[in-house]
Amino acid sequence: MIYILLVEDQEIVRRGLKTLLETKPDLQIVGEAENGQQGLDQLEKLNETEQFPDVVLMDIRMPVMNGVEATNLICQQYPGIKILMLTTFNDTHYVSEALRLGAKGYLLKDTPADELAKAIRSIHQGYTQFGPGIVEKIIAEAPSVKSTSEAPVTELPPGFAELTERECDVLRLIAKGASNREIAQNLHLSEGTVRNHISHILTRLNLRDRTQAAILANSCLSWLDNT
């Protein structure tokens, strides 16, 4: 059984998520909160029980304490918890910050129940999850953040020289926003093999997650395209 804390300020959304997820026999909502502070209070209470959450579904925009602040505090106090952000397409700045602070993925709020349940199971097992289209948007916005640099980076980041040809192929597709399934189809690999390649890439480049890899790879795309 996967225990879930649901942190969402809109009651109708919270109720809907709870109803949908509790139709899954391996998922159980053990707490609800309407802001980040209440989420922290819930975790403190549940910490003394046998139903301490494995996963927190965290909204981003909330009163009192937003999801980014709550993610930071939860990851510091309860490092074993996996946080999955629930977002809208226009919240990519907050998503990037939440990922930097320790969130394990993000999904759009209108994600179908079966896909949301699958994502919860996946991050519970240690994988990351990314909603469709948002990775591409984060990557597209990344150059504007770096536009004040005096000159483009001319030296490859540490670890790039150790990448294998196949890892470069995978990283190139990650930079372009491809999902694991799309990478597998493009390179004629299994999704399991793709996940292994991504794990090796993150280790070689000392990156935490796929989004960091995508942003870094995008800045080195011309080099990747010539390998």
C-alpha positions in Angstrom: 0.0 0.0 0.0 1.2 3.5 -0.9 0.2 6.1 1.6 -0.5 9.6 0.2 -0.8 13.1 1.7 -2.8 15.4 -0.5 -1.9 19.1 -0.3 -4.3 21.3 -2.5 -6.1 24.5 -1.6 -9.1 24.0 -3.8 -11.5 21.7 -1.9 -13.4 20.5 -5.0 -10.1 19.5 -6.7 -8.9 17.9 -3.5 -12.1 15.9 -3.1 -12.0 14.9 -6.8 -8.4 13.6 -6.5 -9.1 11.7 -3.3 -12.2 10.0 -4.9 -10.3 9.0 -8.1 -7.2 7.8 -6.3 -9.0 5.7 -3.7 -10.5 3.6 -6.5 -7.0 2.2 -6.8 -6.5 -0.7 -4.4 -2.8 0.0 -3.7 -3.3 3.7 -3.0 -4.6 5.3 0.2 -5.1 9.0 1.1 -4.0 9.3 4.7 -4.1 13.1 5.1 -5.3 16.2 3.4 -4.2 19.9 3.7 -5.2 23.1 2.0 -1.8 24.8 2.2 1.9 23.9 2.8 1.8 24.7 6.5 -1.1 22.4 7.1 0.8 19.8 5.1 3.7 20.1 7.5 1.4 19.9 10.5 -0.2 16.7 9.0 3.2 15.1 8.5 4.2 15.8 12.1 1.0 14.1 13.3 1.3 11.2 10.9 5.0 10.7 11.8 3.8 9.0 15.0 1.6 6.5 13.2 1.9 3.5 10.9 0.4 5.4 8.0 3.2 7.9 7.4 3.0 9.2 3.8 5.2 7.7 1.1 4.2 10.3 -1.4 3.0 13.9 -1.1 0.8 15.3 -4.0 1.7 19.0 -3.7 -0.1 21.9 -5.4 2.1 24.9 -6.1 0.0 28.0 -5.7 -1.5 28.0 -2.2 -2.1 30.6 0.5 -0.1 30.8 3.8 2.7 28.6 2.5 3.0 27.7 -1.2 4.1 24.3 -2.6 7.7 25.4 -3.3 8.3 26.5 0.3 6.6 23.4 1.6 8.7 21.1 -0.6 11.9 22.7 0.7 10.9 22.1 4.3 9.6 18.6 3.8 12.7 17.5 1.9 14.8 18.8 4.7 12.8 17.3 7.6 11.6 14.1 5.9 14.1 13.2 3.1 12.5 9.8 2.5 9.2 11.3 1.3 8.7 11.6 -2.5 7.0 14.8 -3.6 5.0 15.0 -6.9 4.0 18.5 -7.9 0.5 19.2 -9.3 0.8 22.2 -11.6 -0.7 24.1 -14.5 1.1 24.7 -17.7 2.1 28.3 -16.7 3.9 27.3 -13.5 7.2 26.2 -15.0 9.3 28.7 -13.0 7.9 27.3 -9.7 8.3 23.7 -11.0 12.0 24.3 -11.7 12.5 25.7 -8.3 10.6 22.8 -6.6 12.7 20.2 -8.5 15.9 22.0 -7.4 14.7 21.7 -3.8 13.9 18.0 -4.0 10.6 17.3 -5.7 10.7 14.1 -7.8 8.4 15.2 -10.6 5.4 17.1 -11.7 2.1 16.5 -13.5 -0.6 18.8 -14.9 -3.7 19.0 -12.8 -5.9 17.5 -15.5 -3.8 14.3 -15.8 -6.2 11.3 -16.1 -6.6 9.3 -12.9 -4.9 6.2 -14.3 -1.8 8.2 -15.4 -1.7 9.9 -12.1 -1.8 6.6 -10.2 0.9 5.2 -12.5 3.1 8.3 -11.7 2.6 7.9 -8.0 3.7 4.3 -8.2 6.7 5.2 -10.3 8.1 8.0 -8.0 7.5 5.7 -5.0 9.8 3.2 -6.7 12.5 6.0 -7.1 11.8 7.2 -10.7 11.0 10.8 -11.7 7.9 11.9 -13.6 7.2 14.8 -15.9 4.0 16.0 -17.4 3.7 16.3 -21.2 4.9 19.6 -22.7 6.3 21.1 -19.5 9.9 19.8 -20.0 9.9 21.4 -23.4 8.7 24.7 -22.0 11.3 24.7 -19.2 14.0 24.0 -21.9 12.6 26.8 -24.1 12.8 29.3 -21.2 16.3 28.3 -20.1 18.2 30.3 -22.7 16.4 33.5 -21.6 17.8 32.9 -18.1 21.3 32.7 -19.5 20.9 35.5 -22.0 22.9 37.9 -19.8 26.0 35.8 -20.0 28.9 37.6 -21.6 29.7 34.7 -23.9 28.5 31.2 -24.6 30.0 28.3 -22.8 32.9 27.0 -24.9 34.1 24.2 -22.5 32.0 21.1 -22.0 30.8 20.4 -18.5 32.6 17.6 -16.6 31.6 14.1 -17.6 30.5 14.8 -21.1 33.7 13.4 -22.6 32.9 10.0 -20.8 29.5 9.6 -22.4 29.1 6.7 -24.8 27.8 7.2 -28.3 24.4 5.7 -27.3 24.3 7.9 -24.2 24.8 10.9 -26.4 21.9 9.7 -28.6 19.7 9.4 -25.5 20.8 12.8 -24.1 20.2 14.5 -27.5 16.6 13.3 -27.5 16.1 14.3 -23.8 17.2 17.8 -24.8 14.5 17.9 -27.4 11.9 16.9 -24.9 11.3 13.2 -25.9 9.7 10.8 -23.4 11.3 7.5 -22.5 8.8 5.8 -24.9 9.7 8.1 -27.7 13.4 7.6 -27.1 13.0 3.9 -27.1 11.0 3.9 -30.4 13.5 6.3 -32.0 16.6 4.3 -31.0 14.9 0.9 -31.3 15.5 0.1 -27.6 13.4 -1.1 -24.7 12.1 1.5 -22.2 14.1 -0.4 -19.5 17.3 0.1 -21.5 16.5 3.8 -21.9 16.0 4.2 -18.2 19.4 2.5 -17.6 21.1 4.9 -20.0 19.5 7.8 -18.3 20.7 6.6 -14.9 24.2 6.3 -16.3 24.0 9.8 -17.8 22.9 11.4 -14.5 25.7 9.6 -12.7 28.4 10.6 -15.2 27.2 14.3 -15.3 26.5 14.5 -11.5 22.9 15.5 -12.1 19.9 14.9 -9.9 17.2 14.3 -12.4 16.0 14.3 -16.0 15.1 18.0 -16.1 18.6 19.1 -15.1 19.9 16.7 -17.8 17.5 18.3 -20.4 18.5 21.8 -19.6 22.2 21.1 -19.5 22.0 19.0 -22.7 20.1 21.8 -24.5 23.0 24.2 -23.8 25.4 21.7 -25.4 23.1 20.6 -28.2 25.3 21.7 -31.0 28.1 19.5 -29.6 25.7 16.6 -29.2 24.5 17.0 -32.7 28.0 16.7 -34.0 29.0 13.6 -32.0 
